[in-house]
Amino acid sequence: MTAIYATIEFIRRNPHAAERTTISDVNAKIVKKYRFKVFYRVLEKEGIIEIVHVRHTSHTPWTGVE
């Protein structure tokens, strides 16, 4: 669980460091220890980072719909 919190903290400190996805305005950061991907948006105007989805990498890739 600590690795997930560390990844979220990384995203908070470095919101533009993670990879861009093919989903509009969504970035993704892998939690390597648990093989999860955290998908998020950076809402610059509001000063918000919105986590929109968390998915295990062994599942079918997320398409932005669910």
Backbone bond lengths (Angstrom), bond angles and torsions (degrees), N, CA, C in turn:
res aa  C-N    CA-C-N  psi(-1)  N-CA   C-N-CA  omega(-1)  CA-C   N-CA-C  phi
1 M - - - 1.450 - - 1.523 110.74 -
2 T 1.315 117.71 -33.52 1.454 121.41 180.00 1.528 111.28 -59.67
3 A 1.326 117.38 -36.81 1.468 121.12 179.97 1.523 111.20 -64.11
4 I 1.315 117.32 -35.29 1.469 120.67 178.56 1.519 109.69 -67.31
5 Y 1.326 116.83 -46.05 1.470 120.22 177.82 1.531 111.01 -62.90
6 A 1.317 117.10 -38.35 1.467 120.76 178.28 1.522 110.95 -64.68
7 T 1.317 117.17 -37.50 1.467 120.72 177.51 1.519 110.81 -66.66
8 I 1.310 117.19 -42.15 1.470 120.62 178.44 1.533 109.94 -64.37
9 E 1.313 116.67 -39.15 1.470 120.07 176.67 1.530 110.59 -65.02
10 F 1.341 117.33 -39.83 1.466 120.98 175.66 1.524 110.51 -58.93
11 I 1.333 116.39 -45.31 1.465 121.14 178.98 1.531 109.97 -61.27
12 R 1.325 117.09 -42.32 1.463 120.55 179.49 1.524 111.21 -60.40
13 R 1.316 116.46 -42.76 1.465 120.69 -177.50 1.527 113.28 -80.48
14 N 1.331 117.34 -27.39 1.473 122.96 -174.93 1.525 110.64 -134.18
15 P 1.309 118.76 63.66 1.467 120.05 -171.70 1.532 115.26 -62.74
16 H 1.318 117.67 -20.68 1.470 119.35 -178.21 1.528 112.53 -104.95
17 A 1.321 117.96 7.98 1.461 121.58 -177.09 1.530 113.46 -84.90
18 A 1.311 117.83 -20.69 1.468 120.84 -177.68 1.527 110.30 -81.84
19 E 1.315 115.36 165.54 1.457 120.59 -177.13 1.529 112.35 -70.39
20 R 1.320 116.06 144.47 1.461 121.50 173.25 1.525 107.83 -78.38
21 T 1.305 116.07 150.04 1.464 120.68 176.96 1.522 108.87 -108.69
22 T 1.316 115.67 176.96 1.466 120.16 176.14 1.520 111.39 -80.37
23 I 1.332 116.43 -6.83 1.468 122.06 177.94 1.522 107.47 -84.94
24 S 1.305 117.09 131.66 1.460 123.33 -174.99 1.528 113.15 -50.55
25 D 1.325 116.23 123.28 1.466 123.88 175.19 1.528 114.88 61.73
26 V 1.309 118.63 20.95 1.462 120.71 -178.01 1.526 109.85 -114.17
27 N 1.329 115.18 132.80 1.465 122.71 173.72 1.519 108.14 -106.56
28 A 1.332 116.03 164.39 1.462 119.97 178.12 1.520 109.65 -141.11
29 K 1.320 115.49 139.23 1.464 122.48 177.58 1.517 108.06 -128.67
30 I 1.329 116.58 130.48 1.464 121.51 -179.39 1.524 110.38 -85.82
31 V 1.329 115.27 135.64 1.466 122.45 170.71 1.526 104.32 -94.06
32 K 1.303 117.32 95.09 1.463 121.94 -169.58 1.525 114.16 -59.63
33 K 1.300 117.75 -41.77 1.465 120.62 -176.35 1.531 111.94 -59.33
34 Y 1.321 116.62 -38.28 1.462 120.63 -176.38 1.520 113.77 -108.87
35 R 1.329 117.76 -1.91 1.467 123.56 179.52 1.532 112.14 59.46
36 F 1.313 115.99 40.50 1.461 121.74 172.01 1.511 108.61 -103.07
37 K 1.318 116.35 155.46 1.453 122.72 172.86 1.520 107.56 -118.58
38 V 1.318 116.05 130.37 1.452 122.33 177.02 1.526 107.38 -102.44
39 F 1.321 116.45 118.64 1.460 122.41 178.93 1.522 108.24 -99.88
40 Y 1.331 116.23 134.80 1.467 119.00 -177.02 1.523 111.91 -152.25
41 R 1.326 114.49 160.61 1.464 123.28 175.70 1.518 108.48 -116.73
42 V 1.320 115.29 146.63 1.460 120.86 173.22 1.528 106.46 -105.27
43 L 1.313 115.78 115.18 1.461 121.42 178.15 1.530 106.91 -99.63
44 E 1.333 114.69 87.43 1.468 121.86 -172.47 1.524 112.12 -56.56
45 K 1.313 116.46 -48.81 1.464 121.40 -174.84 1.532 111.66 -58.26
46 E 1.341 116.26 -39.52 1.453 121.38 -177.85 1.529 112.58 -89.00
47 G 1.346 117.08 -11.63 1.453 120.73 -176.73 1.519 112.58 69.70
48 I 1.337 115.53 36.11 1.470 121.36 -174.02 1.529 110.07 -122.65
49 I 1.329 115.21 142.60 1.457 121.72 167.94 1.518 105.59 -111.39
50 E 1.313 116.28 118.79 1.465 122.24 -175.35 1.521 109.79 -106.09
51 I 1.322 117.48 114.43 1.468 120.83 174.90 1.524 106.29 -79.38
52 V 1.329 115.51 119.67 1.463 119.42 -174.10 1.527 113.60 -103.68
53 H 1.353 116.75 -18.46 1.464 117.84 -178.59 1.527 108.96 -168.71
54 V 1.325 116.91 146.72 1.456 122.76 172.29 1.523 106.09 -130.13
55 R 1.336 116.12 130.00 1.466 119.39 -173.77 1.530 109.94 -143.27
56 H 1.325 116.93 140.47 1.459 121.03 174.58 1.530 108.25 -71.86
57 T 1.321 116.25 138.97 1.469 119.91 -175.28 1.528 113.90 -70.23
58 S 1.333 118.64 -12.35 1.468 120.02 177.41 1.533 111.56 -80.09
59 H 1.330 117.36 -12.72 1.469 120.88 179.00 1.520 110.95 -83.74
60 T 1.299 116.50 166.47 1.456 122.30 175.96 1.524 108.69 -54.62
61 P 1.338 118.38 137.26 1.462 120.27 -179.52 1.528 112.17 -54.68
62 W 1.321 115.47 143.95 1.452 121.69 179.62 1.513 109.73 -77.35
63 T 1.319 116.91 136.55 1.468 122.07 -178.94 1.512 113.03 -105.85
64 G 1.319 117.18 0.96 1.444 120.78 -179.41 1.514 112.85 95.38
65 V 1.329 116.83 1.14 1.465 121.62 -179.34 1.514 108.42 -120.00
66 E 1.327 117.18 130.72 1.471 124.24 174.32 1.480 109.51 171.34
